[in-house]
């Protein structure tokens, strides 16, 4: 049976590129990955989907500057922004999934969406560091990529982020089954923006939804 989780060496072999190239793509947010200690881990299904996109010409392995620019503010809307009072990871994800599923008229499917998110988390945590997590799922239930964002001012200590810091903001992505490319672009945009200390500090300390929306509206 093929391994569900791959190492950086296995990904390099699979894609027929150097390990250095895989490392660079990972740091630039082109390839979704999680870090356990000092070691990167990759979900095999994501790497296989990425390779298929490359074969179809739908995705070119390059740096984000050569990809179409995704503006976070063009995707998120005020009604999918919230402040979360939940004290643990699962409750926070449940609250955010409920909010986002209601916004896209899928409240009757929220358990299915939540199950997809939690299964992904059991495989590898989506806590990318800097107090940020980007849980995501591709599903036949949606046809357009959607984003919900929750700020947890007190921090979630049980999220198991790669830098072991509490998670204070969650960017939740629902994407269609054929939207691997769009999901990667949005992930890269979020990953790039949250690496800016001024943005992170302002976002996590925002006082209301309008302030969150204004900050994301300026984000590229």
C-alpha positions as CSV (number, residue, x, y, z in Angstrom):
1,X,0.0,0.0,0.0
2,X,1.3,3.5,-0.9
3,X,2.2,5.7,2.1
4,X,-0.4,8.3,3.0
5,X,2.3,10.7,4.2
6,X,5.5,11.4,2.2
7,X,8.9,12.8,3.2
8,X,10.7,15.6,1.3
9,X,12.9,13.0,-0.3
10,X,10.0,10.9,-1.5
11,X,8.3,14.0,-2.9
12,X,11.4,14.9,-4.8
13,X,11.6,11.4,-6.3
14,X,7.9,11.4,-7.2
15,X,8.1,14.8,-8.9
16,X,11.6,14.1,-10.4
17,X,13.1,17.3,-9.0
18,X,15.8,18.0,-6.5
19,X,15.1,18.0,-2.7
20,X,16.2,21.6,-2.7
21,X,13.5,22.5,-5.2
22,X,10.9,20.8,-3.1
23,X,12.1,22.6,0.0
24,X,11.9,26.0,-1.9
25,X,8.4,25.3,-3.2
26,X,7.3,24.3,0.3
27,X,8.7,27.5,1.9
28,X,7.0,29.6,-0.8
29,X,3.6,27.9,-0.1
30,X,3.4,26.3,-3.5
31,X,3.2,22.8,-2.1
32,X,1.0,22.3,1.0
33,X,2.8,20.6,3.8
34,X,3.1,20.4,7.6
35,X,6.2,20.3,9.8
36,X,6.7,17.9,12.7
37,X,9.7,19.1,14.7
38,X,12.2,19.9,12.0
39,X,10.8,17.5,9.4
40,X,8.4,18.4,6.6
41,X,5.6,16.0,5.9
42,X,3.4,15.9,2.7
43,X,0.0,14.4,2.1
44,X,0.4,12.0,-0.8
45,X,-3.0,12.8,-2.3
46,X,-2.1,16.5,-2.5
47,X,1.2,15.7,-4.3
48,X,-0.6,13.3,-6.7
49,X,-3.2,16.0,-7.5
50,X,-0.5,18.6,-8.0
51,X,1.3,16.3,-10.4
52,X,-1.9,15.6,-12.4
53,X,-2.5,19.4,-12.7
54,X,1.1,19.7,-14.1
55,X,0.4,17.0,-16.6
56,X,-2.8,18.8,-17.8
57,X,-0.9,22.1,-18.0
58,X,-3.2,23.5,-15.3
59,X,-0.4,24.2,-12.9
60,X,3.2,25.3,-13.5
61,X,5.7,24.6,-10.8
62,X,7.1,28.1,-10.2
63,X,7.3,30.7,-7.6
64,X,4.2,32.6,-6.5
65,X,5.3,35.7,-8.4
66,X,4.7,33.8,-11.7
67,X,1.3,32.6,-10.6
68,X,-1.9,34.5,-10.9
69,X,-2.2,36.8,-7.9
70,X,-5.0,35.9,-5.4
71,X,-6.3,38.6,-3.3
72,X,-7.6,37.3,0.1
73,X,-10.0,40.3,0.3
74,X,-11.7,39.3,-2.9
75,X,-12.7,35.9,-1.4
76,X,-13.6,36.6,2.2
77,X,-16.7,38.5,3.2
78,X,-17.7,40.1,6.5
79,X,-20.2,37.4,7.3
80,X,-17.5,34.8,7.2
81,X,-15.3,36.6,9.7
82,X,-15.7,36.0,13.4
83,X,-14.1,36.1,16.9
84,X,-13.9,32.7,18.5
85,X,-14.2,32.1,22.3
86,X,-13.6,28.4,22.0
87,X,-10.9,27.0,24.2
88,X,-9.8,24.0,22.1
89,X,-9.0,23.2,18.5
90,X,-12.0,20.9,17.7
91,X,-14.6,23.3,19.2
92,X,-13.0,26.2,17.3
93,X,-13.1,24.3,14.0
94,X,-16.7,23.3,14.7
95,X,-17.7,26.9,15.2
96,X,-16.0,28.1,12.1
97,X,-17.3,25.3,9.9
98,X,-20.8,26.0,11.2
99,X,-20.4,29.7,10.3
100,X,-19.0,29.1,6.9
101,X,-21.5,26.3,6.0
102,X,-24.4,28.5,7.0
103,X,-23.1,31.3,4.8
104,X,-23.0,29.1,1.7
105,X,-26.4,27.4,2.5
106,X,-24.9,24.1,3.5
107,X,-25.8,24.0,7.2
108,X,-27.4,20.6,6.5
109,X,-24.0,19.3,5.4
110,X,-21.9,20.9,8.1
111,X,-21.2,17.5,9.8
112,X,-19.8,16.2,6.6
113,X,-17.7,19.2,6.0
114,X,-16.4,19.1,9.6
115,X,-15.6,15.5,9.3
116,X,-13.4,16.3,6.2
117,X,-11.6,19.0,8.1
118,X,-11.0,16.9,11.2
119,X,-9.8,13.9,9.2
120,X,-7.2,16.2,7.6
121,X,-6.1,17.4,11.0
122,X,-5.6,13.9,12.3
123,X,-3.3,13.2,9.4
124,X,-1.2,16.4,9.8
125,X,-1.9,19.6,11.7
126,X,-2.6,22.7,9.6
127,X,-1.0,25.0,12.1
128,X,1.6,26.7,9.9
129,X,3.3,28.7,12.6
130,X,3.1,32.4,13.5
131,X,-0.1,31.8,15.4
132,X,-1.9,30.9,12.2
133,X,-3.7,27.7,11.0
134,X,-5.1,27.0,7.5
135,X,-7.4,24.0,7.7
136,X,-8.8,23.1,4.3
137,X,-10.8,20.5,2.5
138,X,-11.8,19.8,-1.1
139,X,-15.3,18.5,-1.5
140,X,-18.0,18.0,-4.1
141,X,-20.4,20.0,-1.9
142,X,-19.0,23.3,-3.2
143,X,-18.2,24.6,-6.7
144,X,-16.5,27.9,-5.7
145,X,-13.7,28.3,-3.2
146,X,-14.8,30.0,0.0
147,X,-12.9,31.3,3.0
148,X,-13.9,31.7,6.7
149,X,-11.6,33.4,9.3
150,X,-11.8,33.1,13.0
151,X,-9.7,35.0,15.5
152,X,-9.0,33.4,18.9
153,X,-7.4,36.1,21.0
154,X,-6.6,33.7,23.9
155,X,-4.9,31.2,21.6
156,X,-5.5,27.5,21.1
157,X,-2.7,25.6,22.8
158,X,-3.8,22.2,21.5
159,X,-3.5,23.0,17.8
160,X,0.0,21.5,17.6
161,X,1.4,24.1,15.2
162,X,4.8,23.5,13.6
163,X,6.4,26.1,15.9
164,X,4.4,24.9,18.9
165,X,3.0,28.4,19.5
166,X,-0.8,28.8,20.3
167,X,-3.0,29.4,17.2
168,X,-4.7,32.8,17.3
169,X,-6.2,33.0,13.8
170,X,-7.8,30.2,11.7
171,X,-8.2,30.6,7.9
172,X,-10.7,27.9,6.9
173,X,-10.9,26.9,3.2
174,X,-13.6,25.0,1.4
175,X,-12.7,24.2,-2.2
176,X,-14.3,22.2,-5.0
177,X,-12.8,18.8,-5.9
178,X,-11.3,20.2,-9.1
179,X,-10.0,23.4,-7.5
180,X,-6.6,22.2,-6.3
181,X,-4.8,25.0,-8.2
182,X,-7.1,27.7,-6.7
183,X,-6.7,26.2,-3.2
184,X,-2.9,26.3,-3.6
185,X,-2.9,29.9,-4.7
186,X,-5.1,31.0,-1.8
187,X,-2.9,29.0,0.6
188,X,0.2,30.7,-0.8
189,X,-1.4,34.1,-0.5
190,X,-2.4,33.5,3.2
191,X,1.0,32.0,4.0
192,X,2.8,35.0,2.5
193,X,0.7,37.6,4.2
194,X,0.8,36.1,7.7
195,X,4.6,36.1,7.6
196,X,4.4,39.9,7.9
197,X,4.7,40.8,11.6
198,X,2.8,44.1,11.4
199,X,-0.1,42.4,9.6
200,X,-0.3,39.5,12.1
201,X,-0.2,41.8,15.1
202,X,-2.8,44.1,13.7
203,X,-5.1,41.3,12.7
204,X,-5.0,39.3,15.9
205,X,-5.5,42.5,18.0
206,X,-8.4,43.8,15.8
207,X,-11.3,45.1,17.8
208,X,-14.2,44.4,15.4
209,X,-15.2,42.6,12.2
210,X,-14.8,45.9,10.1
211,X,-11.2,46.1,11.2
212,X,-10.6,42.5,10.2
213,X,-12.3,43.1,6.8
214,X,-10.3,46.2,6.2
215,X,-7.0,44.5,6.9
216,X,-7.9,41.5,4.6
217,X,-9.1,43.9,1.9
218,X,-5.6,45.3,1.7
219,X,-4.0,41.9,1.6
220,X,-2.6,40.5,-1.6
